[in-house]
Amino acid sequence: MDYFSERLLEAQRRKRSIAMLGVDPQLDAPGTPGLPAGQTLAHFCCAIVEACAGSICAVKPQLAFFEARGMDGMRALAEVIALARGLGLLTVADAKRGDIGSTSAAYAEAFLGNGDFGCDAVTVNPYLGSDAIAPFVTRVRAGRGVFVLVKTSNPSSGEFQDRAADGAPVWEWVARRVEGWGSDFVGPSGLSPVGAVVGATYPRHAARARELMPHATVLVPGYGAQGASAADAVRAARADSTGLVVNASRSLMYAYLKRPGCAPAQAAAEAAEAMRVELNAALGARGA
């Protein structure tokens, strides 16, 4: 079976990178960078993806920033996905979907099917329970992946996720279910395509998450603009330094804002390579 987790691991080994580019084109508003002057949404996003391609193994377009721009935004999203595939990059739709069964089935078709917005994997919200997740998990047999929100990187994540329930935080119960959902799909590497989102901003939780989910592939947000270090970001790695992919969005896409006179694509490429090297060094130090 050509599981997503195996394809991701192969891409990481080939690229010598666990770095993922989050494609988050910020909206034009006071205090936010928006699009560089003279560039369209599609041109900006595609130029950044192409520039970073040599240093990353995957891209994660954040759907909200494309949906907010209407039809032009969705056309740009389709272009980004198509370009990434053409460059040999895996794609993860950061959709955070999850609803009653029939609606989740439609979401699964939208983001894990073969249409314009179909990706290799998708992020999902487990709040509605197993029947909301099942349509996505079913797609792993077709080589797709699922990343379930377990312990997110935002400051208020603990408001619900850390609440005690039957002797453990809610997020730990979700982690246990992720391990269970993925137990039938463990590939030769020992990894499952039913993975988890665990933020680097909570490194102690990340280490515990790995204990609870020994087979899960972990998507790690929070590195870069959100303040987590490379050492924090690799806390969820397995003993053999596999089993995770680390995302950075604004710190790559908008690296040019800290590099006066540097073109956006060039600045992003240099930032992505620096990220790749830093994460690899953190993995090496962890195993030392």
PyMOL commands that set and color helices and strands:
alter all, ss='L'
color gray80, all
select helices_A, chain A and resi 4-15+41-52+63-67+70-86+101-112+130-142+158-161+170-185+203-212+230-233+250-253+255-258+264-287
alter helices_A, ss='H'
color red, helices_A
select strands_A, chain A and resi 19-23+58-61+90-97+121-124+145-151+164-165+168-169+192-198+216-220+244-248
alter strands_A, ss='S'
color yellow, strands_A
deselect
rebuild
show_as cartoon
